[in-house]
Amino acid sequence: MELKYITASIVYSLLGIFILVVCFIIIEKIAPENLWKKIVDEQNVALAILAAAFMIAVSIIISSAIHG
């Protein structure tokens, strides 16, 4: 019985991570410039904070949708 819940948790966690990555890739494609390059190469802290806030917001939405 517990194995069922552990398996469900792992599957939903992987699904949530996958959706988060897909959302970030979509935002990356929509943005006029390469966000990852700006964050890593140019050390743009404001853009890094914005990306982190986006990831937290999407994570909360995904977890609410999965949890029910």
Secondary structure, 3 states (H helix, E strand, C coil): CHHHHHHHHHHHHHHHHHHHHHHHHHHHHHCCCCHHHHHHCCCCHHHHHHHHHHHHHHHHHHHHHHHC
